[in-house]
């Protein structure tokens, strides 16, 4: 059996990962409570409705499907919310991961791929962030992810769990085939918010902060296409199944784009202006986060082939034009 448990499998990244796993010959089991995921995004394998905070439900999923590995995406992930309510993030992200890893140990599932984040690095301006960069998170979201990384090491030492940790930068785009895309409730990510403004589904895009120490005063981020991101997870799964041991990889394009530069790319791709409102800085936002992803390229053989800004915006724009996008 080649069952793989995908927590958050009805969400944006998780659903794309399920498609990539199915294409690679695995059976993805989408484990999701549908708090932010979409049942209609579960297209490539069985669905198990459950919450990671419910240890009995997690146990039941392992007992029923006996997965050979876990891809752990499910988490609360809003930086602003984590600043306002850190307890929620420590309780849900840490508690859910603990239930998951304890069940994995009990059921003999020894391979875990964990969705971490560049937010574990905090605000380190002018530094290309790589796997050995010091982690100093500045919000509860990043801190909870950093703690789960440590939890994985502890469970590896005690129970023989092997892990690959992927520290993401900004994930964008949509499935080029049009099967899946980004659709959050509420939406908080720059590119879909921008395209909603372009399409008239919201009055304008708010630019949060124009006085950062960057080339045009707006935040700089490294963007990676969701299709490229999940391709790395399939490679990471093979890495573990080949017995190569624990590893950490950064996943980004290696190039930073400011908010205003992303807006300009949108104008070029859609041939429409982006209505803008100038806003103040948000608490917890770093000025610049750019990836050094050479290890993933040289050791995993990963290539971010779809991660040009034009391609990411074009695929997201095409997805946002599909009937039922706003339902």
Number of C-alpha atoms within 10 A of each C-alpha: 9 14 20 26 28 28 27 29 34 30 29 23 24 28 32 28 29 29 25 21 24 17 12 12 10 19 22 32 25 31 28 26 21 15 11 18 22 18 17 9 20 24 18 20 18 16 19 22 15 20 19 24 19 13 17 13 17 24 18 14 20 19 12 9 18 18 24 21 24 24 28 21 23 27 21 16 16 15 22 17 17 21 17 12 12 17 12 16 25 19 13 17 23 20 16 20 24 19 18 23 22 16 20 25 17 13 15 17 21 22 27 27 25 24 21 25 21 27 27 25 22 21 19 18 15 12 13 16 22 20 22 9 13 12 18 15 21 19 23 27 27 25 23 26 27 22 15 21 20 12 16 23 16 13 19 19 11 10 16 15 21 23 28 25 23 24 24 22 24 20 23 27 30 28 20 18 10 13 13 22 27 23 21 15 8 7 12 13 15 17 23 23 17 25 25 21 19 23 18 12 12 13 14 19 22 16 18 17 17 17 14 16 14 15 11 14 15 22 25 25 22 24 26 27 27 27 24 23 25 20 19 24 23 20 16 27 21 13 19 20 15 9 10 13 13 18 16 20 24 25 34 31 25 21 18 18 19 19 20 16 15 19 22 14 17 24 15 14 15 17 10 13 14 21 15 15 11 12 12 11 17 11 13 20 18 20 22 23 29 26 26 20 23 20 16 23 15 10 10 16 11 20 19 21 12 19 25 16 22 17 19 25 27 20 20 24 24 17 23 21 13 10 8 7 11 11 5
